């Protein structure tokens, strides 16, 4: 993004008191040498993806700040460095955290409010945009269904045999494994998945959200993805005063591969969309 070369974005870490307990936040003040352009609230993804996305989130947050945006990142309840156990996280509690964070941010920065979500965080951002008025959404590789998120999460725990792969039955084996894990979750209430304790109540609260059923309020959406924009969602938004911009990016799963913590094409596409006057 265009910004004076001497500007070095700084970050201000702090804990925000909110029931129950505290939430860890990072605030990136906007570049004082350029005209202020508004505020951006980052909505992180799910489970280990929170950590795997930190590098990309930090790079993009600094870029936004250099361009004149105030950026706030918050670890939601039970996630990252915030209080609470991961298994006790719930969709409604996370939405309440985001509402508090958004209020904190707009009290400190005038101008448009954008929600920037990654993967499940993008779905949370869409849900929040159906609950309150925001100016825009920045969606990185968004999931449109909470059920898809849980299925992908469960799949991490499933071992696919070499024989299944050779026979082309890996998909069938994965679906069978997911069914078994769902049955175990229903029976026991909690199961361990890749080092994270998944609670039945958490899974149900996440799966209750589907973007197609959301009544998005008028706003601008920048959708960045390596896959095509879902037609059923684009059709639903058409005529609802949602201005949609789709940006195709090269597939690079930085959210799931520790060996690939960056996606330069995504950073470049986001910079291109937010260079110059605010869209």
C-alpha positions in Angstrom: 0.0 0.0 0.0 1.1 3.6 -0.6 2.5 5.1 2.5 5.5 7.3 3.5 8.6 5.1 3.4 9.7 6.2 6.9 6.5 5.0 8.6 7.1 1.9 10.9 3.8 0.5 12.1 3.8 -0.2 15.8 1.6 -2.6 17.7 0.1 -2.0 21.2 -0.7 -5.3 23.1 -3.2 -5.1 26.0 -5.8 -7.1 27.8 -9.4 -6.0 27.7 -11.7 -6.7 30.7 -14.9 -8.3 29.6 -17.0 -10.9 31.3 -16.0 -13.6 31.8 -12.3 -12.6 32.4 -10.1 -10.8 29.9 -9.4 -10.9 26.2 -5.9 -10.4 24.7 -5.8 -7.7 21.9 -3.3 -6.1 19.5 -3.9 -2.6 18.3 -2.2 -1.1 15.3 -2.7 2.7 15.3 -3.1 4.3 11.9 -0.3 6.1 10.1 -0.5 9.7 11.3 1.1 11.0 8.1 -1.8 10.0 5.9 -5.5 10.8 6.0 -7.4 8.4 8.3 -9.5 5.9 6.4 -11.4 4.1 9.1 -11.1 1.0 11.3 -10.7 -2.7 10.7 -11.5 -5.4 13.2 -9.8 -8.8 12.6 -11.8 -11.9 13.2 -9.5 -14.9 13.5 -10.2 -18.5 12.3 -10.7 -21.7 14.3 -8.5 -23.8 16.6 -4.9 -24.2 15.4 -5.6 -22.0 12.4 -5.5 -19.1 14.8 -1.8 -19.6 15.3 -1.0 -20.6 11.7 -2.5 -17.4 10.4 -0.8 -15.0 12.9 2.1 -14.2 10.5 -0.2 -13.3 7.6 -2.5 -11.4 9.9 0.4 -9.4 11.3 1.7 -8.5 7.9 -1.7 -7.4 6.6 -2.4 -5.5 9.8 0.8 -3.5 9.4 -0.1 -2.8 5.8 -3.5 -1.6 6.7 -2.1 0.7 9.4 0.4 2.1 7.0 -2.4 3.1 4.7 -4.3 4.9 7.4 -6.5 2.3 9.0 -6.8 1.6 12.7 -6.6 -2.2 13.2 -7.7 -4.3 16.2 -7.0 -8.0 16.6 -8.7 -9.8 19.5 -8.3 -13.4 20.7 -11.8 -14.6 21.3 -12.8 -16.4 24.5 -10.9 -19.6 25.0 -8.6 -18.8 22.1 -5.0 -17.7 21.9 -3.9 -15.7 24.9 -7.4 -14.8 26.1 -9.0 -16.4 29.2 -11.2 -19.5 29.2 -10.9 -23.0 27.9 -11.1 -23.7 24.2 -13.9 -26.3 24.7 -16.1 -23.7 26.5 -16.1 -21.4 23.5 -19.5 -20.7 21.9 -20.6 -18.8 18.8 -22.8 -16.4 20.9 -19.9 -15.6 23.3 -17.6 -15.0 20.4 -20.1 -12.6 18.8 -20.4 -10.8 22.1 -16.6 -10.4 22.2 -16.6 -9.0 18.7 -19.3 -6.5 19.6 -17.2 -5.2 22.5 -14.1 -5.0 20.3 -16.0 -3.2 17.6 -17.3 -0.6 20.1 -13.8 -0.1 21.5 -12.4 0.5 18.0 -15.0 2.9 16.7 -14.7 5.0 19.9 -11.1 5.6 18.9 -11.3 6.0 15.2 -13.8 7.8 13.0 -14.8 6.6 9.6 -15.9 3.3 8.0 -15.8 0.1 10.1 -14.6 -3.0 8.3 -14.6 -6.6 9.5 -11.7 -8.7 8.3 -12.3 -12.4 8.7 -10.3 -15.6 7.8 -11.9 -18.9 7.2 -14.4 -19.5 10.1 -13.7 -15.9 11.1 -15.1 -14.8 7.8 -18.4 -16.6 8.6 -18.3 -14.9 12.0 -17.8 -11.5 10.3 -20.8 -12.2 8.0 -22.9 -13.1 10.9 -21.9 -9.9 12.7 -22.7 -7.9 9.6 -26.2 -9.3 9.8 -26.5 -8.3 13.5 -25.2 -4.7 13.2 -24.4 -2.2 10.5 -20.8 -2.2 9.2 -19.4 -0.5 6.1 -17.6 -3.6 4.7 -16.3 -7.1 5.0 -12.8 -8.4 4.0 -13.1 -12.1 3.7 -10.1 -14.4 3.3 -10.8 -17.9 2.0 -14.2 -17.8 3.7 -16.2 -20.8 5.0 -19.9 -20.3 4.4 -21.1 -23.1 6.6 -20.2 -23.9 10.2 -20.8 -27.6 9.5 -18.1 -27.5 6.8 -15.7 -26.1 9.4 -16.4 -28.9 11.9 -16.1 -31.6 9.2 -12.8 -30.2 8.1 -11.7 -30.0 11.8 -12.7 -33.6 12.5 -10.9 -34.8 9.3 -7.6 -33.8 10.9 -8.0 -36.7 13.3 -8.8 -39.3 10.7 -6.0 -41.6 9.3 -6.6 -42.5 5.7 -4.8 -45.8 4.7 -2.5 -46.1 1.7 -4.9 -48.7 0.3 -7.8 -46.3 0.4 -5.8 -43.7 -1.4 -4.6 -46.2 -4.0 -8.2 -47.3 -4.6 -9.5 -43.8 -4.8 -11.6 -44.3 -1.7 -10.0 -41.6 0.5 -13.1 -39.5 0.3 -15.3 -42.3 1.3 -13.0 -43.3 4.2 -12.9 -39.7 5.4 -16.7 -39.4 5.4 -17.0 -42.7 7.3 -14.4 -41.5 9.8 -16.2 -38.2 10.3 -19.5 -40.1 11.0 -17.7 -42.2 13.6 -16.2 -39.2 15.3 -19.6 -37.4 15.3 -21.2 -40.4 16.9 -18.4 -40.4 19.6 -18.9 -36.7 20.2 -22.6 -37.1 20.6 -22.1 -40.0 23.1 -19.3 -38.5 25.1 -20.0 -34.8 24.9 -16.3 -33.9 24.2 -13.5 -35.4 22.1 -9.9 -34.6 21.4 -9.2 -33.4 17.9 -5.6 -32.7 17.0 -4.8 -31.5 20.5 -8.0 -29.4 20.9 -10.9 -30.5 23.0 -14.1 -30.2 20.9 -17.3 -29.8 23.0 -20.7 -30.9 21.6 -22.2 -27.5 22.6 -19.4 -25.7 20.7 -19.8 -27.8 17.6 -23.6 -27.3 17.6 -23.2 -23.5 18.1 -20.8 -23.3 15.1 -22.9 -25.6 12.9 -26.0 -23.4 13.5 -24.5 -20.7 11.3 -24.8 -20.8 7.5 -24.1 -17.7 5.4 -26.9 -18.5 3.0 -29.4 -18.0 5.7 -28.0 -14.7 7.0 -29.7 -11.4 6.1 -26.7 -9.3 5.5 -27.2 -5.6 5.9 -26.1 -3.2 3.1 -22.3 -3.1 2.9 -19.3 -3.7 0.6 -17.8 -7.2 0.5 -14.3 -8.0 -0.7 -14.1 -11.8 -1.1 -10.6 -13.3 -1.6 -10.5 -17.0 -2.4 -8.8 -19.7 -4.4 -12.3 -21.2 -5.2 -15.2 -19.8 -7.0 -17.7 -17.6 -5.3 -20.7 -19.7 -4.3 -23.5 -18.9 -6.7 -26.3 -19.4 -4.2 -24.7 -16.9 -1.9 -24.0 -14.3 -4.6 -27.7 -14.7 -5.8 -28.9 -14.1 -2.3 -26.9 -10.9 -1.9 -27.9 -9.7 -5.3 -30.5 -7.0 -4.8 -29.8 -6.8 -1.1 -27.6 -3.7 -1.4 -24.5 -5.8 -0.9 -21.7 -4.6 -3.2 -19.6 -7.7 -3.9 -16.1 -7.7 -5.2 -14.6 -11.2 -5.9 -10.8 -11.6 -6.0 -9.3 -14.8 -7.2 -6.0 -15.7 -5.5 -3.6 -18.6 -6.0 -4.3 -21.5 -3.6 -1.8 -21.6 -0.8 -3.2 -23.0 2.5 -1.2 -20.9 4.9 -3.9 -21.6 7.5 -3.2 -25.3 7.6 0.5 -25.8 6.5 3.2 -24.7 8.9 5.7 -25.0 6.1 3.9 -22.3 4.1 3.1 -19.5 6.6 2.6 -16.9 3.9 0.6 -16.3 0.8 2.1 -13.3 -1.1 -0.6 -13.4 -3.8 -3.3 -12.8 -1.1 -1.4 -9.9 0.5 -0.9 -8.4 -3.0 -4.6 -8.8 -3.9 -5.7 -7.2 -0.6 -3.2 -4.3 -1.1 -4.5 -3.7 -4.6 -8.1 -3.6 -3.4 -7.4 -1.1 -0.6 -4.8 1.2 -2.3 -6.0 4.7 -3.1 -9.4 5.9 -2.1 -11.4 3.6 0.2 -13.6 1.3 -1.9 
